[in-house]
Every structure is written in structure tokens, then in C-alpha cells.
Amino acid sequence: MELDELECLPEGTLGHEYAHQLRSQGLTPDSLIDPNPITSPQDFVTHRLRETHDIVHVLTGFGVDGLGVLGLQAFNLAQNRSPLAVMLIFGGMLSALQNDEPHEELLTALSRGFDLGLKAECVIAQKLEEGWDRPLTDWRKELQLG
């Protein structure tokens, strides 16, 4: 679906909220398509993580700010054992320590992400793009994201 079509879906649906988030970042669904070929199960996981990243932001409620991104990486680590997530989390924590920034909010976001990821169904295995018109509350309940 095109961004305009997604945005026309009722508020509170996955598609509408996803479109709103993409617009706020100046992105389009087409810009998120991973052109790399899939030749192994690992390639599929990497491909799926890239293409659903912003959808999972919406589903989990993690924002697109620094804390939200790191919280989502904790979720990805718990769900998919993503090596990239380990590096991003480590980098975020190291930066906070080096810059003597408060770390309570960071640790809370990471804790929430790990907890949510461990309890939820495997999100990237779902046919999320076939359920744009479904309410977020239904998706979150089905995937145990609440």
C-alpha cells in the first residue's frame, strides 16, 4: 500500500499509525525495501528485520528517539539474537557513560525492550503487512505486546 492509502485508514490501525510515523521522519515504505537477495535463513531474518523495523516501532510503542531506538534493539536482541542490536546497545550505553549522562531512562528502556521481546510472539514471523487495517490494540494483544 502507498503511504497516502495507509494514512487514510482509521486512526489507531497499524497502517495509519505506521504512515504517521514514516511521514514524521520523511520516509516512505518504498525507501525501506531491502534490495539484497535472500540466499540463507540468516539473510531472511536480516531482510525481515530491516523491512519491519519501523512497523515494530509502532507495535511496541518505542519511539524513534535515541531511547526508543535502543529499547527496540533490546526487543530485537531478545526476539532474534541480533548481533547488530548488541553493538547498538553497547554503543548507546558506552556513550551515556562517557558523557556522564543519566542512565536510568536508558536502563528502563532496555529493560522494557528485553522483557517485551522475551514475552511476545516472534513479531517478524507475522504477516504484518497484510493487517494494516487491524487496530493496534488487536495486534498487540495477539502478539502479547502488552
OpenMM code with the backbone's topology and positions (N, CA, C; nanometers):
from openmm import Vec3, app, unit

residues = "MET GLU LEU ASP GLU LEU GLU CYS LEU PRO GLU GLY THR LEU GLY HIS GLU TYR ALA HIS GLN LEU ARG SER GLN GLY LEU THR PRO ASP SER LEU ILE ASP PRO ASN PRO ILE THR SER PRO GLN ASP PHE VAL THR HIS ARG LEU ARG GLU THR HIS ASP ILE VAL HIS VAL LEU THR GLY PHE GLY VAL ASP GLY LEU GLY VAL LEU GLY LEU GLN ALA PHE ASN LEU ALA GLN ASN ARG SER PRO LEU ALA VAL MET LEU ILE PHE GLY GLY MET LEU SER ALA LEU GLN ASN ASP GLU PRO HIS GLU GLU LEU LEU THR ALA LEU SER ARG GLY PHE ASP LEU GLY LEU LYS ALA GLU CYS VAL ILE ALA GLN LYS LEU GLU GLU GLY TRP ASP ARG PRO LEU THR ASP TRP ARG LYS GLU LEU GLN LEU GLY".split()
positions = [
    Vec3(0.0836, -0.1193, 0.0000),
    Vec3(0.0000, 0.0000, 0.0000),
    Vec3(0.0874, 0.1247, 0.0000),
    Vec3(0.0367, 0.2264, -0.0635),
    Vec3(0.1064, 0.3544, -0.0663),
    Vec3(0.0849, 0.4290, 0.0653),
    Vec3(0.1730, 0.5213, 0.0940),
    Vec3(0.1666, 0.5967, 0.2187),
    Vec3(0.0342, 0.6719, 0.2324),
    Vec3(-0.0136, 0.7323, 0.1248),
    Vec3(-0.1410, 0.8048, 0.1307),
    Vec3(-0.2568, 0.7113, 0.1652),
    Vec3(-0.2553, 0.5906, 0.1083),
    Vec3(-0.3605, 0.4925, 0.1384),
    Vec3(-0.3555, 0.4501, 0.2844),
    Vec3(-0.2346, 0.4262, 0.3344),
    Vec3(-0.2193, 0.3871, 0.4744),
    Vec3(-0.2686, 0.4974, 0.5671),
    Vec3(-0.2367, 0.6200, 0.5316),
    Vec3(-0.2751, 0.7333, 0.6154),
    Vec3(-0.4271, 0.7531, 0.6192),
    Vec3(-0.4974, 0.7060, 0.5162),
    Vec3(-0.6429, 0.7180, 0.5113),
    Vec3(-0.7142, 0.6123, 0.5953),
    Vec3(-0.6412, 0.5120, 0.6410),
    Vec3(-0.7025, 0.4113, 0.7280),
    Vec3(-0.7419, 0.4774, 0.8597),
    Vec3(-0.8353, 0.4198, 0.9327),
    Vec3(-0.8792, 0.4808, 1.0595),
    Vec3(-0.7653, 0.4963, 1.1601),
    Vec3(-0.7724, 0.6025, 1.2376),
    Vec3(-0.6750, 0.6218, 1.3447),
    Vec3(-0.6763, 0.5004, 1.4358),
    Vec3(-0.5589, 0.4650, 1.4841),
    Vec3(-0.5474, 0.3503, 1.5737),
    Vec3(-0.5193, 0.2200, 1.5028),
    Vec3(-0.5278, 0.2206, 1.3684),
    Vec3(-0.4923, 0.0991, 1.2953),
    Vec3(-0.3410, 0.0984, 1.2742),
    Vec3(-0.2873, -0.0210, 1.2521),
    Vec3(-0.1441, -0.0338, 1.2291),
    Vec3(-0.0999, 0.0514, 1.1108),
    Vec3(-0.1736, 0.0448, 1.0012),
    Vec3(-0.1360, 0.1190, 0.8811),
    Vec3(-0.1348, 0.2692, 0.9011),
    Vec3(-0.2386, 0.3210, 0.9655),
    Vec3(-0.2472, 0.4653, 0.9886),
    Vec3(-0.1319, 0.5137, 1.0760),
    Vec3(-0.1064, 0.4421, 1.1847),
    Vec3(-0.0012, 0.4841, 1.2776),
    Vec3(0.1365, 0.4688, 1.2147),
    Vec3(0.1549, 0.3658, 1.1357),
    Vec3(0.2807, 0.3450, 1.0636),
    Vec3(0.3031, 0.4594, 0.9641),
    Vec3(0.2001, 0.4950, 0.8886),
    Vec3(0.2117, 0.6045, 0.7920),
    Vec3(0.2454, 0.7350, 0.8621),
    Vec3(0.1799, 0.7605, 0.9739),
    Vec3(0.2068, 0.8825, 1.0500),
    Vec3(0.3535, 0.8867, 1.0946),
    Vec3(0.4031, 0.7743, 1.1426),
    Vec3(0.5430, 0.7699, 1.1877),
    Vec3(0.6394, 0.7919, 1.0719),
    Vec3(0.6146, 0.7268, 0.9588),
    Vec3(0.7030, 0.7443, 0.8441),
    Vec3(0.7033, 0.8885, 0.7969),
    Vec3(0.5854, 0.9473, 0.7858),
    Vec3(0.5778, 1.0882, 0.7426),
    Vec3(0.6565, 1.1788, 0.8362),
    Vec3(0.6483, 1.1531, 0.9657),
    Vec3(0.7187, 1.2383, 1.0629),
    Vec3(0.8703, 1.2298, 1.0465),
    Vec3(0.9173, 1.1225, 0.9831),
    Vec3(1.0605, 1.1047, 0.9608),
    Vec3(1.1018, 1.1337, 0.8166),
    Vec3(1.0053, 1.1695, 0.7328),
    Vec3(1.0349, 1.1953, 0.5921),
    Vec3(1.0666, 1.0686, 0.5135),
    Vec3(1.0087, 0.9544, 0.5547),
    Vec3(1.0334, 0.8271, 0.4881),
    Vec3(0.9101, 0.7817, 0.4116),
    Vec3(0.9304, 0.6873, 0.3208),
    Vec3(0.8205, 0.6220, 0.2504),
    Vec3(0.8404, 0.4712, 0.2630),
    Vec3(0.7339, 0.3923, 0.2491),
    Vec3(0.7507, 0.2470, 0.2547),
    Vec3(0.8504, 0.1949, 0.1507),
    Vec3(0.8504, 0.2555, 0.0311),
    Vec3(0.9428, 0.2113, -0.0740),
    Vec3(1.0889, 0.2307, -0.0347),
    Vec3(1.1178, 0.3338, 0.0437),
    Vec3(1.2565, 0.3595, 0.0835),
    Vec3(1.3069, 0.2566, 0.1843),
    Vec3(1.2168, 0.1757, 0.2389),
    Vec3(1.2545, 0.0775, 0.3400),
    Vec3(1.2684, -0.0640, 0.2836),
    Vec3(1.2448, -0.0798, 0.1536),
    Vec3(1.2564, -0.2116, 0.0904),
    Vec3(1.4041, -0.2505, 0.0852),
    Vec3(1.4328, -0.3709, 0.1302),
    Vec3(1.5693, -0.4229, 0.1289),
    Vec3(1.5933, -0.4901, -0.0063),
    Vec3(1.6820, -0.4335, -0.0912),
    Vec3(1.7034, -0.4897, -0.2254),
    Vec3(1.7972, -0.6110, -0.2279),
    Vec3(1.8593, -0.6431, -0.1163),
    Vec3(1.9556, -0.7526, -0.1139),
    Vec3(1.8869, -0.8876, -0.1343),
    Vec3(1.9520, -0.9775, -0.2074),
    Vec3(1.8926, -1.1099, -0.2293),
    Vec3(1.8936, -1.1918, -0.0996),
    Vec3(1.7969, -1.2811, -0.0901),
    Vec3(1.7876, -1.3700, 0.0255),
    Vec3(1.8388, -1.5062, -0.0191),
    Vec3(1.9534, -1.5477, 0.0380),
    Vec3(2.0137, -1.6743, -0.0025),
    Vec3(2.0325, -1.7712, 0.1141),
    Vec3(1.9921, -1.7286, 0.2347),
    Vec3(2.0071, -1.8152, 0.3514),
    Vec3(1.9021, -1.7769, 0.4553),
    Vec3(1.8799, -1.8632, 0.5533),
    Vec3(1.7871, -1.8267, 0.6608),
    Vec3(1.8308, -1.6990, 0.7343),
    Vec3(1.9605, -1.6806, 0.7538),
    Vec3(2.0103, -1.5592, 0.8195),
    Vec3(1.9797, -1.4352, 0.7357),
    Vec3(1.9948, -1.4481, 0.6032),
    Vec3(1.9601, -1.3364, 0.5145),
    Vec3(1.8129, -1.3004, 0.5290),
    Vec3(1.7271, -1.4023, 0.5412),
    Vec3(1.5844, -1.3758, 0.5560),
    Vec3(1.5573, -1.2965, 0.6835),
    Vec3(1.6193, -1.3375, 0.7941),
    Vec3(1.5985, -1.2676, 0.9215),
    Vec3(1.6471, -1.1237, 0.9102),
    Vec3(1.7667, -1.1050, 0.8553),
    Vec3(1.8213, -0.9699, 0.8389),
    Vec3(1.7293, -0.8853, 0.7513),
    Vec3(1.6849, -0.9421, 0.6409),
    Vec3(1.5943, -0.8748, 0.5483),
    Vec3(1.4645, -0.8351, 0.6195),
    Vec3(1.4085, -0.9285, 0.6924),
    Vec3(1.2815, -0.9046, 0.7618),
    Vec3(1.2968, -0.7995, 0.8711),
    Vec3(1.4087, -0.8038, 0.9435),
    Vec3(1.4337, -0.7024, 1.0466),
    Vec3(1.4394, -0.5622, 0.9855),
    Vec3(1.5051, -0.5496, 0.8714),
    Vec3(1.5157, -0.4190, 0.8048),
    Vec3(1.3794, -0.3690, 0.7583),
    Vec3(1.3041, -0.4577, 0.6951),
    Vec3(1.1778, -0.4145, 0.6351),
    Vec3(1.0667, -0.3918, 0.7371),
    Vec3(1.0762, -0.4541, 0.8529),
    Vec3(0.9706, -0.4371, 0.9534),
    Vec3(1.0122, -0.3448, 1.0680),
    Vec3(1.1322, -0.2926, 1.0635),
    Vec3(1.1846, -0.2132, 1.1747),
    Vec3(1.0877, -0.1035, 1.2210),
    Vec3(1.0402, -0.0246, 1.1266),
    Vec3(0.9513, 0.0858, 1.1648),
    Vec3(0.8123, 0.0374, 1.2038),
    Vec3(0.7695, -0.0750, 1.1475),
    Vec3(0.6417, -0.1333, 1.1889),
    Vec3(0.6518, -0.1780, 1.3351),
    Vec3(0.7645, -0.2388, 1.3701),
    Vec3(0.7832, -0.2886, 1.5064),
    Vec3(0.7943, -0.1725, 1.6054),
    Vec3(0.8506, -0.0603, 1.5615),
    Vec3(0.8486, 0.0602, 1.6464),
    Vec3(0.7042, 0.0921, 1.6858),
    Vec3(0.6143, 0.0904, 1.5873),
    Vec3(0.4745, 0.1229, 1.6113),
    Vec3(0.4099, 0.0180, 1.7016),
    Vec3(0.4316, -0.1085, 1.6718),
    Vec3(0.3697, -0.2156, 1.7501),
    Vec3(0.4136, -0.2155, 1.8963),
    Vec3(0.5411, -0.1905, 1.9198),
    Vec3(0.5940, -0.1957, 2.0561),
    Vec3(0.5732, -0.0651, 2.1316),
    Vec3(0.5488, 0.0426, 2.0587),
    Vec3(0.5332, 0.1726, 2.1230),
    Vec3(0.6652, 0.2420, 2.1511),
    Vec3(0.7761, 0.1857, 2.1047),
    Vec3(0.9052, 0.2531, 2.1216),
    Vec3(0.9154, 0.3658, 2.0202),
    Vec3(0.9481, 0.4847, 2.0670),
    Vec3(0.9623, 0.5994, 1.9791),
    Vec3(1.0838, 0.5874, 1.8898),
    Vec3(1.1043, 0.6884, 1.8077),
    Vec3(1.2174, 0.6880, 1.7157),
    Vec3(1.3303, 0.7783, 1.7655),
    Vec3(1.3206, 0.8200, 1.8916),
    Vec3(1.4292, 0.8943, 1.9540),
    Vec3(1.5352, 0.7950, 2.0003),
    Vec3(1.6436, 0.8445, 2.0570),
    Vec3(1.7543, 0.7587, 2.0990),
    Vec3(1.7138, 0.6482, 2.1947),
    Vec3(1.6358, 0.6827, 2.2962),
    Vec3(1.5921, 0.5808, 2.3928),
    Vec3(1.4998, 0.4779, 2.3282),
    Vec3(1.4112, 0.5235, 2.2411),
    Vec3(1.3209, 0.4320, 2.1733),
    Vec3(1.3942, 0.3359, 2.0813),
    Vec3(1.4941, 0.3875, 2.0121),
    Vec3(1.5732, 0.3033, 1.9229),
    Vec3(1.6468, 0.1962, 2.0034),
    Vec3(1.7053, 0.2342, 2.1155),
    Vec3(1.7779, 0.1367, 2.1971),
    Vec3(1.6829, 0.0382, 2.2646),
    Vec3(1.5668, 0.0852, 2.3066),
    Vec3(1.4679, -0.0060, 2.3623),
    Vec3(1.4254, -0.1092, 2.2595),
    Vec3(1.4070, -0.0638, 2.1351),
    Vec3(1.3695, -0.1565, 2.0285),
    Vec3(1.4826, -0.2541, 1.9987),
    Vec3(1.6069, -0.2092, 2.0112),
    Vec3(1.7189, -0.3009, 1.9895),
    Vec3(1.7226, -0.4087, 2.0972),
    Vec3(1.6876, -0.3730, 2.2204),
    Vec3(1.6789, -0.4737, 2.3266),
    Vec3(1.5690, -0.5744, 2.2929),
    Vec3(1.4584, -0.5248, 2.2409),
    Vec3(1.3496, -0.6117, 2.1960),
    Vec3(1.4007, -0.7056, 2.0861),
    Vec3(1.4714, -0.6508, 1.9871),
    Vec3(1.5244, -0.7310, 1.8766),
    Vec3(1.6242, -0.8352, 1.9254),
    Vec3(1.7048, -0.7997, 2.0221),
    Vec3(1.8008, -0.8953, 2.0767),
    Vec3(1.7275, -1.0115, 2.1437),
    Vec3(1.6266, -0.9802, 2.2225),
    Vec3(1.5505, -1.0850, 2.2907),
    Vec3(1.4740, -1.1725, 2.1916),
    Vec3(1.4229, -1.1124, 2.0855),
    Vec3(1.3428, -1.1866, 1.9882),
    Vec3(1.4266, -1.2646, 1.8874),
    Vec3(1.5355, -1.2040, 1.8399),
    Vec3(1.6038, -1.2556, 1.7211),
    Vec3(1.7541, -1.2770, 1.7361),
    Vec3(1.8071, -1.2521, 1.8542),
    Vec3(1.9511, -1.2667, 1.8773),
    Vec3(2.0325, -1.1855, 1.7766),
    Vec3(1.9904, -1.0631, 1.7533),
    Vec3(2.0518, -0.9768, 1.6527),
    Vec3(2.1884, -0.9248, 1.6990),
    Vec3(2.2965, -0.9599, 1.6270),
    Vec3(2.4288, -0.9063, 1.6622),
    Vec3(2.4336, -0.7535, 1.6519),
    Vec3(2.3632, -0.6980, 1.5540),
    Vec3(2.3596, -0.5523, 1.5402),
    Vec3(2.2998, -0.4887, 1.6653),
    Vec3(2.1984, -0.5515, 1.7212),
    Vec3(2.1358, -0.4989, 1.8428),
    Vec3(2.2374, -0.4915, 1.9562),
    Vec3(2.3208, -0.5933, 1.9693),
    Vec3(2.4235, -0.5942, 2.0744),
    Vec3(2.5166, -0.4745, 2.0566),
    Vec3(2.5612, -0.4516, 1.9331),
    Vec3(2.6537, -0.3401, 1.9078),
    Vec3(2.5883, -0.2052, 1.9356),
    Vec3(2.4631, -0.1884, 1.8930),
    Vec3(2.3953, -0.0605, 1.9145),
    Vec3(2.3684, -0.0346, 2.0625),
    Vec3(2.3286, -0.1379, 2.1344),
    Vec3(2.3049, -0.1235, 2.2785),
    Vec3(2.4353, -0.0894, 2.3483),
    Vec3(2.5401, -0.1620, 2.3160),
    Vec3(2.6711, -0.1356, 2.3756),
    Vec3(2.7151, 0.0074, 2.3466),
    Vec3(2.7020, 0.0497, 2.2210),
    Vec3(2.7412, 0.1855, 2.1835),
    Vec3(2.6616, 0.2911, 2.2581),
    Vec3(2.5322, 0.2698, 2.2717),
    Vec3(2.4472, 0.3645, 2.3438),
    Vec3(2.4835, 0.3732, 2.4907),
    Vec3(2.5109, 0.2592, 2.5511),
    Vec3(2.5485, 0.2580, 2.6930),
    Vec3(2.6855, 0.3208, 2.7128),
    Vec3(2.7794, 0.2885, 2.6249),
    Vec3(2.9140, 0.3454, 2.6355),
    Vec3(2.9099, 0.4968, 2.6203),
    Vec3(2.8333, 0.5435, 2.5250),
    Vec3(2.8199, 0.6873, 2.5038),
    Vec3(2.7621, 0.7562, 2.6269),
    Vec3(2.6583, 0.6971, 2.6849),
    Vec3(2.5971, 0.7555, 2.8051),
    Vec3(2.6977, 0.7607, 2.9201),
    Vec3(2.7759, 0.6561, 2.9356),
    Vec3(2.8750, 0.6528, 3.0437),
    Vec3(2.9865, 0.7543, 3.0187),
    Vec3(3.0371, 0.7587, 2.8966),
    Vec3(3.1463, 0.8506, 2.8635),
    Vec3(3.1049, 0.9960, 2.8767),
    Vec3(2.9791, 1.0238, 2.8467),
    Vec3(2.9303, 1.1616, 2.8532),
    Vec3(2.8665, 1.1944, 2.9876),
    Vec3(2.8794, 1.1021, 3.0810),
    Vec3(2.8259, 1.1197, 3.2171),
    Vec3(2.6781, 1.1601, 3.2135),
    Vec3(2.6046, 1.0963, 3.1228),
    Vec3(2.4611, 1.1224, 3.1111),
    Vec3(2.3858, 1.0352, 3.2108),
    Vec3(2.2698, 1.0801, 3.2558),
    Vec3(2.1880, 0.9933, 3.3420),
    Vec3(2.1548, 0.8646, 3.2669),
    Vec3(2.1578, 0.7543, 3.3357),
    Vec3(2.1367, 0.6279, 3.2678),
    Vec3(2.0079, 0.5560, 3.3094),
    Vec3(1.9327, 0.6146, 3.3998),
    Vec3(1.8116, 0.5485, 3.4468),
    Vec3(1.7118, 0.5254, 3.3341),
    Vec3(1.6879, 0.6272, 3.2519),
    Vec3(1.5910, 0.6131, 3.1424),
    Vec3(1.6397, 0.5121, 3.0386),
    Vec3(1.7703, 0.5119, 3.0131),
    Vec3(1.8273, 0.4173, 2.9185),
    Vec3(1.8084, 0.2743, 2.9685),
    Vec3(1.8420, 0.2517, 3.0945),
    Vec3(1.8274, 0.1173, 3.1503),
    Vec3(1.6807, 0.0744, 3.1554),
    Vec3(1.5919, 0.1664, 3.1815),
    Vec3(1.4489, 0.1353, 3.1825),
    Vec3(1.4020, 0.0953, 3.0430),
    Vec3(1.4450, 0.1687, 2.9401),
    Vec3(1.4078, 0.1356, 2.8016),
    Vec3(1.4632, -0.0010, 2.7626),
    Vec3(1.5875, -0.0273, 2.7996),
    Vec3(1.6472, -0.1577, 2.7681),
    Vec3(1.5741, -0.2693, 2.8402),
    Vec3(1.5448, -0.2479, 2.9665),
    Vec3(1.4741, -0.3490, 3.0454),
    Vec3(1.3368, -0.3779, 2.9857),
    Vec3(1.2651, -0.2724, 2.9497),
    Vec3(1.1325, -0.2895, 2.8893),
    Vec3(1.1428, -0.3652, 2.7580),
    Vec3(1.2442, -0.3306, 2.6768),
    Vec3(1.2624, -0.3981, 2.5484),
    Vec3(1.2933, -0.5457, 2.5647),
    Vec3(1.3855, -0.5780, 2.6551),
    Vec3(1.4178, -0.7188, 2.6793),
    Vec3(1.2948, -0.7948, 2.7270),
    Vec3(1.2244, -0.7383, 2.8241),
    Vec3(1.1079, -0.8039, 2.8818),
    Vec3(1.0001, -0.8265, 2.7766),
    Vec3(0.9713, -0.7226, 2.6998),
    Vec3(0.8697, -0.7322, 2.5952),
    Vec3(0.9094, -0.8361, 2.4908),
    Vec3(1.0360, -0.8338, 2.4514),
    Vec3(1.0835, -0.9278, 2.3498),
    Vec3(1.0783, -1.0716, 2.3939),
    Vec3(1.1067, -1.0957, 2.5207),
    Vec3(1.1043, -1.2324, 2.5720),
    Vec3(0.9630, -1.2873, 2.5856),
    Vec3(0.8676, -1.2019, 2.6152),
    Vec3(0.7301, -1.2457, 2.6382),
    Vec3(0.6456, -1.2528, 2.5116),
    Vec3(0.6818, -1.1761, 2.4091),
    Vec3(0.5991, -1.1639, 2.2890),
    Vec3(0.6201, -1.2800, 2.1923),
    Vec3(0.5201, -1.2989, 2.1072),
    Vec3(0.5355, -1.3893, 1.9931),
    Vec3(0.6440, -1.3313, 1.9027),
    Vec3(0.7011, -1.4141, 1.8163),
    Vec3(0.8033, -1.3659, 1.7231),
    Vec3(0.7381, -1.2715, 1.6221),
    Vec3(0.7661, -1.1443, 1.6356),
    Vec3(0.6966, -1.0420, 1.5574),
    Vec3(0.7332, -1.0473, 1.4097),
    Vec3(0.8608, -1.0680, 1.3773),
    Vec3(0.8988, -1.0652, 1.2351),
    Vec3(0.8456, -1.1857, 1.1585),
    Vec3(0.7945, -1.2856, 1.2289),
    Vec3(0.7368, -1.4026, 1.1622),
    Vec3(0.5918, -1.3779, 1.1202),
    Vec3(0.5344, -1.2669, 1.1629),
    Vec3(0.3943, -1.2357, 1.1344),
    Vec3(0.3801, -1.1667, 0.9989),
    Vec3(0.2649, -1.1826, 0.9377),
    Vec3(0.2355, -1.1161, 0.8102),
    Vec3(0.1762, -0.9782, 0.8412),
    Vec3(0.2593, -0.8933, 0.8973),
    Vec3(0.2148, -0.7621, 0.9446),
    Vec3(0.1565, -0.6775, 0.8325),
    Vec3(0.2180, -0.6846, 0.7153),
    Vec3(0.1755, -0.6018, 0.6028),
    Vec3(0.0387, -0.6411, 0.5482),
    Vec3(-0.0124, -0.7558, 0.5892),
    Vec3(-0.1462, -0.7966, 0.5462),
    Vec3(-0.2531, -0.7510, 0.6462),
    Vec3(-0.2108, -0.6834, 0.7524),
    Vec3(-0.3053, -0.6408, 0.8539),
    Vec3(-0.2998, -0.4929, 0.8849),
    Vec3(-0.2778, -0.4119, 0.7815),
    Vec3(-0.2696, -0.2672, 0.8029),
    Vec3(-0.3976, -0.2113, 0.8647),
    Vec3(-0.5114, -0.2691, 0.8292),
    Vec3(-0.6398, -0.2151, 0.8734),
    Vec3(-0.6806, -0.2653, 1.0122),
    Vec3(-0.6010, -0.3497, 1.0729),
    Vec3(-0.6321, -0.4011, 1.2067),
    Vec3(-0.5909, -0.2994, 1.3137),
    Vec3(-0.6706, -0.2847, 1.4171),
    Vec3(-0.6336, -0.1943, 1.5267),
    Vec3(-0.5046, -0.2402, 1.5956),
    Vec3(-0.4240, -0.1438, 1.6339),
    Vec3(-0.3010, -0.1736, 1.7083),
    Vec3(-0.3305, -0.2560, 1.8326),
    Vec3(-0.4399, -0.2256, 1.8991),
    Vec3(-0.4737, -0.2985, 2.0220),
    Vec3(-0.4925, -0.4475, 1.9934),
    Vec3(-0.5513, -0.4818, 1.8789),
    Vec3(-0.5686, -0.6228, 1.8419),
    Vec3(-0.4340, -0.6894, 1.8148),
    Vec3(-0.3484, -0.6206, 1.7374),
    Vec3(-0.2152, -0.6736, 1.7089),
    Vec3(-0.1382, -0.6960, 1.8396),
    Vec3(-0.1396, -0.5959, 1.9257),
    Vec3(-0.0624, -0.6056, 2.0500),
    Vec3(-0.1119, -0.7196, 2.1379),
    Vec3(-0.2426, -0.7388, 2.1401),
    Vec3(-0.2980, -0.8484, 2.2194),
    Vec3(-0.2554, -0.9828, 2.1596),
    Vec3(-0.2731, -0.9974, 2.0293),
    Vec3(-0.2378, -1.1227, 1.9622),
    Vec3(-0.0898, -1.1570, 1.9792),
    Vec3(-0.0036, -1.0552, 1.9702),
    Vec3(0.1408, -1.0783, 1.9776),
    Vec3(0.1961, -1.0729, 2.1200),
    Vec3(0.1066, -1.0515, 2.2166),
    Vec3(0.1450, -1.0422, 2.3577),
    Vec3(0.2454, -0.9290, 2.3820),
    Vec3(0.2133, -0.8142, 2.3265),
    Vec3(0.2985, -0.6955, 2.3385),
    Vec3(0.2460, -0.5974, 2.4423),
    Vec3(0.1675, -0.6444, 2.5341),
    Vec3(0.1100, -0.5511, 2.6301),
    Vec3(0.1454, -0.5778, 2.7726),
] * unit.nanometer
topology = app.Topology()
chain = topology.addChain("A")
for resn in residues:
    res = topology.addResidue(resn, chain)
    for name in ("N", "CA", "C"):
        topology.addAtom(name, app.Element.getBySymbol(name[0]), res)
